[in-house]
Amino acid sequence: MNATLTKTLPLLIRREFWEHRAFVIAPAVVAGICVFGAIFTVKWLNLIANHVHPDLVKHSDIIISVALSFVSFPFAIVMGVVTVFYLLDSLYADRKDRSILFWKSLPLSDTSTVAAKVLTATVVLPLMTLAATFVTSLLMAFILSLRLNNVEHLDIWRMLWQPDIWRQVYAVLLYGMFASALWYLPITAWLMLASAWARRAVLLWATLPPILAMFGENILFDTAYVAALLRYRLFGWLDFKAFKAYQGDRVVEIDGDEFAWPESVTEFLDPGAFFTSPGLWSGLVVAGLLFWATILIRRRRNEV
């Protein structure tokens, strides 16, 4: 990365946030719903807490790990949707409103423009999502600590505020976000290619070619390789064991039921298998070619 690109990238990424308020509004809305949910369900939780099983108190690390992971789900889903529509609009909108003519009058290369949008989608937004999840979890934990403080036989402060558990869970979430970002990079590149190419109906350009390819292959050859490839790319990052099942000796008993659970949730990670998988690296090569094609198209298309 040359010095000019290094200097311009922060400004270009800031531009993305100026033009896409959903980056801030979407996680703020999700955070608000979660926090208000914690406030208004405390009475119901208080009834449950008075009858909590002793085994759950004993193994509170499991409960907290699952709860913190659960809070991350709505943020990941909402920001995933936001990211998809951002990518579809990323190179189309400024051609549609002709602001591309202004940006091309500046000493900014098409490579730096595309790179900024890729980094926004794959690095900045995941980090921002994780930060929003963390702050929301802190607020929810604080609310629950105050409102459930008087429950007998339940030291809610000790249960919720376990720094080691929080560090472990957020290490897993950080790894999961960037593993998925790498795995889905070919899809990211394809959506940006459609955004750079389309003169209208970007979503149609992004979805119709693979759909036609699937049906065409099935009709002409009675095979389903394209469908299998798409299914593999959409869901295969789990098959390649970015995470793995725990296979240790620790057994936890809760209310008579036994199941295996590690001392640290980071034992569910399997980065070695994931980062050495041919599927990951072949996808990165395809993504590189698609990004290269996107830059070339960007240079030649100035208006819709």
C-alpha positions as CSV (number, residue, x, y, z in Angstrom):
1,M,0.0,0.0,0.0
2,N,1.6,3.2,-1.1
3,A,1.8,6.4,0.9
4,T,-0.8,8.2,-1.0
5,L,-3.3,5.4,-0.6
6,T,-2.5,5.3,3.1
7,K,-3.3,9.0,3.5
8,T,-6.5,9.0,1.5
9,L,-8.1,5.9,2.9
10,P,-9.2,7.4,6.2
11,L,-10.8,10.4,4.5
12,L,-12.6,8.1,2.0
13,I,-13.8,5.9,4.8
14,R,-15.1,9.0,6.6
15,R,-16.9,9.9,3.4
16,E,-18.7,6.5,3.5
17,F,-20.1,7.4,7.0
18,W,-21.1,10.8,5.9
19,E,-23.1,9.4,3.0
20,H,-24.6,6.3,4.8
21,R,-26.2,7.3,8.0
22,A,-27.6,3.7,8.4
23,F,-24.1,2.7,9.6
24,V,-24.9,4.6,12.9
25,I,-28.7,4.5,13.0
26,A,-29.1,0.7,12.5
27,P,-26.9,-0.3,15.5
28,A,-28.3,2.5,17.6
29,V,-31.9,1.2,17.0
30,V,-30.9,-2.4,17.8
31,A,-29.1,-1.2,21.0
32,G,-32.1,0.8,22.0
33,I,-34.4,-2.2,21.6
34,C,-32.1,-4.4,23.6
35,V,-31.7,-1.9,26.4
36,F,-35.4,-1.2,26.7
37,G,-36.0,-4.9,26.5
38,A,-33.7,-5.4,29.5
39,I,-35.6,-2.7,31.4
40,F,-39.1,-3.9,30.7
41,T,-38.5,-7.6,31.2
42,V,-36.8,-7.3,34.6
43,K,-40.0,-8.1,36.5
44,W,-40.4,-11.3,34.5
45,L,-36.7,-12.1,34.9
46,N,-37.1,-11.5,38.7
47,L,-39.7,-14.2,38.9
48,I,-37.4,-16.6,37.1
49,A,-34.4,-15.6,39.2
50,N,-36.2,-16.5,42.4
51,H,-36.5,-20.1,41.2
52,V,-33.1,-20.5,39.4
53,H,-31.6,-23.9,39.7
54,P,-28.5,-24.1,41.9
55,D,-26.6,-25.7,39.0
56,L,-27.1,-22.6,36.9
57,V,-25.6,-20.5,39.6
58,K,-22.7,-22.9,39.9
59,H,-22.0,-22.8,36.2
60,S,-22.8,-19.2,35.6
61,D,-19.9,-18.9,33.2
62,I,-22.0,-21.0,30.7
63,I,-25.0,-18.8,31.1
64,I,-23.1,-15.6,30.7
65,S,-21.2,-16.9,27.6
66,V,-24.5,-17.9,25.9
67,A,-26.2,-14.6,26.9
68,L,-23.4,-12.4,25.6
69,S,-23.3,-14.4,22.3
70,F,-27.1,-14.1,22.0
71,V,-26.9,-10.3,22.3
72,S,-24.6,-10.2,19.3
73,F,-27.1,-11.9,17.0
74,P,-29.5,-9.0,16.2
75,F,-26.5,-6.7,15.7
76,A,-24.9,-9.2,13.2
77,I,-28.1,-9.7,11.3
78,V,-29.1,-6.1,11.0
79,M,-25.6,-4.9,10.1
80,G,-25.3,-7.8,7.6
81,V,-28.4,-6.5,5.8
82,V,-27.1,-2.9,6.0
83,T,-23.8,-4.1,4.5
84,V,-25.4,-5.9,1.6
85,F,-27.4,-2.9,0.5
86,Y,-24.4,-0.6,1.1
87,L,-22.3,-2.7,-1.3
88,L,-25.1,-2.7,-3.9
89,D,-25.2,1.1,-3.7
90,S,-21.5,1.7,-3.2
91,L,-20.5,2.4,-6.8
92,Y,-23.9,3.0,-8.3
93,A,-25.1,5.9,-6.3
94,D,-22.4,8.4,-7.3
95,R,-22.9,7.6,-10.9
96,K,-26.6,8.0,-10.6
97,D,-26.3,11.5,-9.0
98,R,-23.2,12.3,-11.1
99,S,-21.1,13.1,-8.0
100,I,-18.6,10.7,-9.5
101,L,-17.5,13.6,-11.7
102,F,-16.6,15.7,-8.7
103,W,-14.7,12.8,-7.0
104,K,-12.8,12.0,-10.2
105,S,-11.7,15.6,-10.4
106,L,-9.9,15.1,-7.1
107,P,-6.5,13.4,-6.9
108,L,-8.2,10.1,-5.9
109,S,-7.6,6.9,-7.8
110,D,-10.4,4.4,-8.5
111,T,-8.3,1.8,-6.7
112,S,-8.3,3.9,-3.5
113,T,-12.1,4.5,-3.8
114,V,-12.8,0.8,-4.2
115,A,-10.3,-0.1,-1.4
116,A,-12.0,2.3,1.0
117,K,-15.4,0.8,0.3
118,V,-14.0,-2.8,0.8
119,L,-12.4,-1.8,4.1
120,T,-15.5,-0.1,5.3
121,A,-17.6,-3.2,4.6
122,T,-15.1,-5.9,5.8
123,V,-13.2,-4.2,8.6
124,V,-14.8,-0.9,9.9
125,L,-18.4,-2.1,10.0
126,P,-17.6,-5.4,11.8
127,L,-15.5,-3.5,14.4
128,M,-18.2,-1.0,14.9
129,T,-20.8,-3.7,15.2
130,L,-18.7,-5.5,17.8
131,A,-18.2,-2.2,19.7
132,A,-22.0,-1.5,19.7
133,T,-22.6,-5.1,20.9
134,F,-20.1,-4.6,23.7
135,V,-21.5,-1.3,24.9
136,T,-25.1,-2.6,24.8
137,S,-24.1,-5.7,26.7
138,L,-22.5,-3.5,29.4
139,L,-25.7,-1.5,29.7
140,M,-27.9,-4.5,29.9
141,A,-25.7,-6.2,32.4
142,F,-25.6,-3.1,34.6
143,I,-29.4,-2.8,34.5
144,L,-29.9,-6.4,35.4
145,S,-27.4,-6.1,38.2
146,L,-29.3,-3.3,39.8
147,R,-32.8,-4.7,39.3
148,L,-31.9,-8.3,40.3
149,N,-29.7,-7.3,43.2
150,N,-32.2,-8.3,45.9
151,V,-32.9,-11.8,44.6
152,E,-32.2,-14.3,47.4
153,H,-29.5,-16.9,46.8
154,L,-28.3,-15.2,43.7
155,D,-25.1,-13.0,43.7
156,I,-26.0,-11.3,40.4
157,W,-22.9,-9.1,40.5
158,R,-20.6,-12.0,40.7
159,M,-22.5,-13.9,38.1
160,L,-22.6,-11.2,35.5
161,W,-19.3,-9.4,36.0
162,Q,-16.7,-12.1,35.1
163,P,-14.0,-10.3,33.1
164,D,-12.4,-13.6,31.9
165,I,-15.7,-14.7,30.4
166,W,-16.3,-11.4,28.7
167,R,-12.8,-11.4,27.2
168,Q,-13.3,-15.0,26.0
169,V,-16.7,-14.3,24.4
170,Y,-15.5,-11.2,22.6
171,A,-12.4,-12.9,21.4
172,V,-14.7,-15.5,19.8
173,L,-17.0,-12.8,18.4
174,L,-14.1,-10.9,16.9
175,Y,-12.7,-14.0,15.3
176,G,-16.1,-15.0,14.0
177,M,-16.8,-11.6,12.4
178,F,-13.5,-11.5,10.5
179,A,-13.6,-15.2,9.6
180,S,-17.0,-14.6,8.0
181,A,-15.8,-11.4,6.3
182,L,-12.9,-13.3,4.7
183,W,-15.2,-16.2,3.6
184,Y,-17.8,-13.9,2.1
185,L,-15.2,-11.7,0.4
186,P,-16.1,-13.1,-3.1
187,I,-19.7,-12.2,-2.5
188,T,-18.6,-8.7,-1.3
189,A,-16.6,-8.4,-4.6
190,W,-19.5,-9.6,-6.7
191,L,-21.9,-7.1,-5.2
192,M,-19.5,-4.3,-5.8
193,L,-18.9,-5.5,-9.4
194,A,-22.7,-5.3,-9.9
195,S,-22.8,-1.9,-8.4
196,A,-20.1,-0.7,-10.7
197,W,-21.6,-2.3,-13.8
198,A,-25.4,-1.8,-13.5
199,R,-27.1,1.2,-15.1
200,R,-30.2,0.5,-13.1
201,A,-31.7,-2.3,-11.0
202,V,-28.5,-3.2,-9.2
203,L,-30.1,-5.9,-7.1
204,L,-31.4,-7.6,-10.3
205,W,-27.9,-7.5,-11.8
206,A,-26.5,-9.0,-8.7
207,T,-29.0,-11.9,-8.3
208,L,-30.2,-12.7,-11.8
209,P,-26.9,-14.1,-13.3
210,P,-26.3,-16.7,-10.6
211,I,-30.0,-17.7,-10.7
212,L,-29.9,-18.1,-14.5
213,A,-26.7,-20.0,-14.3
214,M,-28.3,-22.5,-11.8
215,F,-31.4,-23.0,-13.9
216,G,-29.5,-23.1,-17.1
217,E,-27.1,-25.7,-15.9
218,N,-29.9,-27.8,-14.5
219,I,-31.9,-27.7,-17.8
220,L,-29.0,-28.2,-20.2
221,F,-26.8,-30.7,-18.2
222,D,-29.1,-32.0,-15.4
223,T,-26.4,-31.1,-12.9
224,A,-26.3,-28.7,-9.9
225,Y,-22.7,-27.6,-9.6
226,V,-23.5,-23.9,-9.6
227,A,-26.1,-24.3,-6.9
228,A,-23.7,-26.4,-4.8
229,L,-21.0,-23.8,-5.2
230,L,-23.3,-21.0,-4.1
231,R,-24.6,-23.0,-1.2
232,Y,-21.0,-23.9,-0.2
233,R,-20.0,-20.2,-0.4
234,L,-23.0,-19.0,1.6
235,F,-22.7,-21.6,4.4
236,G,-19.4,-23.4,3.9
237,W,-17.3,-21.3,6.3
238,L,-18.9,-23.3,9.2
239,D,-18.2,-26.6,7.3
240,F,-14.5,-25.7,7.2
241,K,-14.5,-25.5,10.9
242,A,-13.9,-21.9,11.6
243,F,-15.5,-23.3,14.8
244,K,-15.3,-26.8,16.1
245,A,-17.2,-29.0,18.6
246,Y,-15.6,-29.3,22.0
247,Q,-14.0,-32.7,22.4
248,G,-12.4,-32.4,25.8
249,D,-13.0,-34.2,29.0
250,R,-14.8,-31.6,31.1
251,V,-18.5,-32.5,31.7
252,V,-21.0,-30.1,33.2
253,E,-24.1,-31.3,35.0
254,I,-27.2,-29.0,35.1
255,D,-30.4,-30.4,36.6
256,G,-29.4,-34.0,36.0
257,D,-28.3,-33.5,32.3
258,E,-24.7,-33.8,31.4
259,F,-22.9,-32.1,28.5
260,A,-19.3,-31.3,27.5
261,W,-18.3,-27.6,28.0
262,P,-14.7,-26.3,27.9
263,E,-13.0,-24.1,30.5
264,S,-12.7,-21.4,27.9
265,V,-15.1,-20.7,25.0
266,T,-12.0,-20.0,22.9
267,E,-11.6,-23.7,22.7
268,F,-14.4,-23.7,20.2
269,L,-12.2,-21.9,17.7
270,D,-10.3,-23.7,15.0
271,P,-8.3,-21.1,13.0
272,G,-5.8,-23.6,11.8
273,A,-8.4,-25.6,9.8
274,F,-10.1,-22.5,8.6
275,F,-7.1,-20.5,7.4
276,T,-5.6,-23.6,5.6
277,S,-8.8,-24.5,3.8
278,P,-8.6,-24.5,0.0
279,G,-12.1,-23.0,-0.1
280,L,-11.0,-19.9,1.8
281,W,-8.0,-19.2,-0.4
282,S,-9.7,-20.0,-3.7
283,G,-12.4,-17.6,-2.7
284,L,-9.8,-14.9,-1.9
285,V,-8.3,-15.4,-5.4
286,V,-11.7,-15.0,-7.0
287,A,-12.4,-12.0,-4.9
288,G,-9.2,-10.4,-6.0
289,L,-10.1,-10.9,-9.7
290,L,-13.6,-9.5,-9.1
291,F,-12.2,-6.4,-7.4
292,W,-9.7,-5.9,-10.2
293,A,-12.6,-6.1,-12.7
294,T,-14.6,-3.6,-10.5
295,I,-11.8,-1.1,-10.6
296,L,-11.5,-1.4,-14.4
297,I,-15.2,-0.8,-14.9
298,R,-15.2,2.1,-12.4
299,R,-12.6,3.8,-14.6
300,R,-14.8,3.6,-17.7
301,R,-18.3,4.3,-16.3
302,N,-18.9,7.8,-15.1
303,E,-22.6,8.1,-15.3
304,V,-25.7,6.0,-15.3
